[in-house]
Amino acid sequence: MVYGRKRLVSRAVKNLTAVSAAHLPRFPPPQATKSPRVTGFDPEAWGAVQPPPPSALSAFAHRIGLGSVLTDTNLLMQACTHPSAQYLARQQDPDAPPLPTNAHLGALGNALMGLFATEYVHASYPYLPTRVLKAAVTAHVGPLTCSNVAQEMGAVPLLRWHRTPPNLTTTYQPPLQRSDALASIPRALTALIYQHRSLPSARQFVHSYFLSREVDIRSMIKFVDPKKALKEMVAKFEREPPKSRLLKETGRFSNSPVFVVGIYSGDDKLGEGFGASLKMAEYRAAEAALLAVYLTRTPSELLQLPTTTFPLGIGDVFQTGTPENSYVAPELEQAEIMYASGGHTGHGVVAPQRIASS
C-alpha cells in the first residue's frame, strides 16, 4: 500500500513541468494517497491544472520585457490558462470556483492584433489586393505565428490546457492542438497591455514581436492569366493598352532557346521576362509588371498609421488629457484587379502552410 502511494506521488511530480511543490497548498493532494480505483485520481490531469510557480511567471514577464507592466502574477497566470483547462479543473474539484482563463483576453487581443496588422500592411503596401492583404495579415498575426512566438517567449511550460475538451454540440469538433492553445497567450498579453497601459503600448508590443518579421508576400500572389489582368489594371489607371515587344533572343532554332520580352504602355516599360518560348516570356513579363505595382512599398520614413494619433498616456485613450498626434490620411488608391487572379486556394492567394503540432 505504501509503495502504491509513493508511485502515485512520483508520477504526479514527474508530470509537473513547471510546478514547484514549495508553493502548493497541500502536496501531495489527499486523493493521491488513496486507491485510484476509488477516487479516480489522475496524476497527469492533476498536474496539468496546477498553477505555475510565481517565480516562473515573474521570470517570464521580465524575459519578454513586461516586468514593469504586468506585475500581478495572477494576471499572467490567467493569460497562460486556456479555456480548455476548465474541464480538467472541474474534474479535479467540482465544487471549486471557476478557473480564470484567457477566453475574453484572447478575443480582445486577437481583435487588437488584427487591427495593428491590417493598418500596417495596408499602409506599407497601398496597392495590394484585398485577398492578398488578408493573407499577409494572417501570416503576421495568425494562429501559427502566435504559436511560434509563444514558443520563442518560453511560454510552453506555463501553458495550462486540455487536448480534447468536451463536445457540447452534435457536430464533430477536432481535438484541440497545443499550437492553438499556445496561440492564445500572445493574444492575452496584448489585451493585458492594452488594459493596463494604453493602445500605443499594445501596438508597440505587437510591432516588436510580430510586425517586425519579414513575410514573403510575393509568394502569395498567383495569376492564371496575368496578361488579361495587366490589361484591366492599365485601363483602370487610364494608360495606353500594354503591348509586348521582343527585346532579345538566342538559340531560336536550338534545343534551348531563350527569349526576353518586355511589356510597354506607350513608351514606358512595365515589365520584363524571359523564357524558353515567347509565350512563357510574355507571361513572366506581365506577371513582373503586376507585381511591380502590387508590391510597391511605402518607405519606412513616410509610413503613417492611424493608431499613431492616440496619445501615449497611460490609461483610457479618451481620458488621458494628452493632445492627439497629427496624422495625414493617404489618398485612396485605385481598386485592385480581381479578374483572373487564382492560386492554390482558388482565391488568388497562396495561404500560409499550417503545421500540425502535438
N, C-alpha and C positions, 0 to 999 in steps of 0.2 A: 504493500500500500504506500509506504514511504517512497519507494522507488518510482511509483507511478506519479506521485505529486511532483517529485523533482523533475521528472521528464516533462510534465506539462509546463512547469515554470521555465525550464531551459528552452523549450520550443517557443514560448511567448517572448522571451528575451531575444532569441535568435531572429525573430521576425520583426523586431522593432528597429528599423533602420536609423531613426533619428530621435528615439525616445530614451531618455535617461531615467533610471529608477529613482534618482535623487529628488526629482520634482513631482513624482506621482504621489497622490494622497495615500494610497494603500497598494503595496506591491508585495507579493502577488495578490490579485483580487480574490475575494472569498470563494467565488465559484470555481477557481482554478484548483483548489485543494480538494474538491470532491470529484466523484467519478463523472467523466464526460457524458456517459450514457444517462445520467440522472439530470445534470444541469444543462447539457447541450453546449458546453463551453467550447469555443473555437479560438485557440490562441492566435491564429493568423488574423481572424476578423477583429479580435480584441486589440491586437497591436496596430491594425490599420486605422482605428478610430481614435487612438491615443494622441493627445496634442504634442507637437514638437516642444522641446525644451525652450524656455525663453532665451537662453544664451544663443541657440541656433537661429532663432528668429531675429534677434538683435544683430548678430553677425551678418545675416542675410541682408538686412536693411542697410548696414554700413557698406556691404560689398557692392550694392547697386547704387550707392550714392544717395540714399534716402534716410540715413541715420538721424539727421536733424529734422526731417519732415514727418516721418512715421515713427514716433517714439513709443506708441502703445502697442505692446506685443499682442494684445488681444485682437486688434485690427489686422495685424499681419497674419495671425493665425486664421482669422476669418477669410482673408484673401487667399489663403492656401488650402481652403476646405471646399471641395467641390460638392454641389448638392447631392450627388450620388452617395456621399458618405452618410447622409441622414438615415438611409436604410439600415446600414450596419449599426449605427448608434441606437436605433430603436430595437434592434435585435438584442443588443447587449443589455439595455436598460429601458424597457418600455415606459417606465414612469418618469424618466429624466426629461428635463425641458428640451425643446427643440434645439438642435445643434446649429449654431450660427454658420451659415455658408456664404459663398460669394455669388449667389444667384443674381441678386439685384445689382451688386457691384459689377459683375461681368457684363450684364446688359448695358449698364451706363457706360462702362469703359469701352465696350465694343462700338457704341454709337459715337463716342468721342474720337476713338481711333479712326473710324471711318470718315468722320468729318475732317480730321487733320490730314489724312492721306489723300482724300479726294481733292481738297483745295490745293495741296502741294503738287500732286500730279497734274491737275488741270492748269495751274499757274506755270508749271515747268514746261509742259507740252500743250500749248493752246490749240494746236491743230489736230490733236489725237482723236481718233474716232471714239464714240461713246463706249462701244463694247470693249475696245482695247483699253480704254481708261478704267473700266470696271475690273478687267483682268489685272491691270497694273496695281490697282488698289488692293486687290486680293493678294497679289504677290508680296506687297509691302506689309500688310497687317492682317492677312488671312490666318486661318487656324494653323496651318503648317508652320508659318513663320512665327506665330506666337508660341507654338510648342518648342521650336528650336531656340528662341530667345529665352524661354523659361529654363531650358536645359543649360544654356550658357550662363545664366544667372546663378545656377546651382540650386534651383528650387525643387528638384526631383525628390530629395529626401524629406522635404517639408510638405509634400502633397498628401492630402487625405481624400481618398476616392474609393469607389466600388465599381468593379468592371461591369457587372450585369445588374443594373437597377431593376426593380420590379416593373413589369409591363402592366400598366394600368388601363390600357386600351385594348381593343380587339385586334388592332393591326399589329403586324410584326415590326419590331424595332430591333435593329442590330445592336450587339453589345457595345457598351461604351469603351472606347480605346483610351489608353493612357495619354496619347498625344492630345486628344480632345480635352481631357481633364487638365492637362498642363497648360493648354492654351488659355484657360480661364484665369490663370494667375497674373500675367501681364495686363489683362483687361481690368481685373480688380484693382491692381496697383494704380493704373491710370485713373480710375474712378476715385480712389482714395486721395490721390494727389490733387485732383480737381476739387474734392470736397474740403480738404484741409489746407489747401493753398489757394490756387487760382487756376483759371483756364489757361493762361500763358505758361504756367509751370507744368501743367499736364501736357501741353503741346511740346514744350522743350523735352520732356521725358520721352515722348513718342518719337520726336525727331532724332534724339540721341541713340535710341535702341532700334528703331525700325526704319525711319525715312532716310537715314544716313547710309543705308545699304544700297549698293548698285543692283538694279534689276534690268535684265536684258529684255527691253520692250520690243526690240526689233523682231525677236523670235516669236512674238505673239501675233504678228500681222502676217496673214497669208491671203493671197489673191488667186481666184480662179481665172479671171480674165483681166489682168492689170491694164491692158491697152484700152479696154472699154471704160474701166474705172477712171483712168487718166483722162480720157476724153470728156467724161462727165465733170471731173474736177476742174479741168481747164475752162470748160464752158461756164461753171459757176463763178470763176474769177474773171470772166469776160475777156479771155485771151484768145488768140488765134488757135484754131484746131491743131493738135500735135501731128507732126509728120516725122517719119523715120528716114534716116539717111545713113547709108553705108560709109563708115569712116575709114576702116582698114580691113584688109583681108589677106590671108595667106593660106596656101595649100588647098585651093578650091577643088582641084582635081586629084588630091591625095587622099589617103586614108584618115588623116587627122587635120581637117581644115579648121581655121579659126576666123570668125567674123566679129568685127567690132561695129556696133550700131549705136547711133545717137538719135535721141528724140528731141525735136525742136518745136518751139512755139514762136513762130516768126524767126527772129534772129537769135533768140535766147535758147540755149541748150538746157533742157530739163533733166535729162538723164543719159547715162551711157552704160552699155552692157556688151558682153561678149558671149560667144557660144560656138558650138560645132556646127550650127546651122543658122540661117538668117532668122528663122522663127524663134529659136531659143535666145539669140542675141537681142532681138526686138522685145521679147518677153522680159528679159532681165533689165533692159533699158527702161521700159515702162515701170517696172517694179522699183527700180532705183529712183525714178522721178517721183513716185508716190511716197516712198519712204523719206525722201529729202524734205518733203512738206510735212508729213505726219510726225517725223522725229525732230522737227525744229524745236530747239530747247532755248528757253529764256535764260540769259546769263544770270549767274547767282547774285551779282551785284544789283541787278534790276528786278529781282524776284520780290514780289509783294504778296502777302497773304491776308485774306480778310480778317483772320483772328488776331493779327497784329494790332488791330485798332483797340483791343481791350486793354484796360490799364493793368499795370504789373503789381498792383497792391494785393495783399493777402486778404482772402475772403470773397464775398459776393462781388462780382464784377460790376454790378449795378449800384453798389452802395459803398464803394471804396472812396469816393470823392476825388479820385485822381482823373485828370482830363484824359480823353481818348487820344490815341496816336493818330497821325494823319495817314490816309490811305487814298490812293488814286486807282479807281477801278479801270481795268483794261477794256479796250473795245471788244465787242463780241465778234468772234471770227465767223467765217463762212461755215455753213453746215457741212459736216463731213460726208464723204461719199460712201454710201452703204451698198451700192449696187455691185454685184459680182465679187463681194468680199466674203470668202469662205475659208474655213480651216478644218482641222480635225474635229472640232465640236459642231461644225455646221453654222457657226455664228460669226465667222471671220476672226476668231480668236483661238489661239492655242493655249488652253488653260494650263496653269502650273500643275505638274505631276504631284499626286498625293502619295506619300509613302506611309504605309500602314506600320504601326509600331505596336509592340506588345504592352 
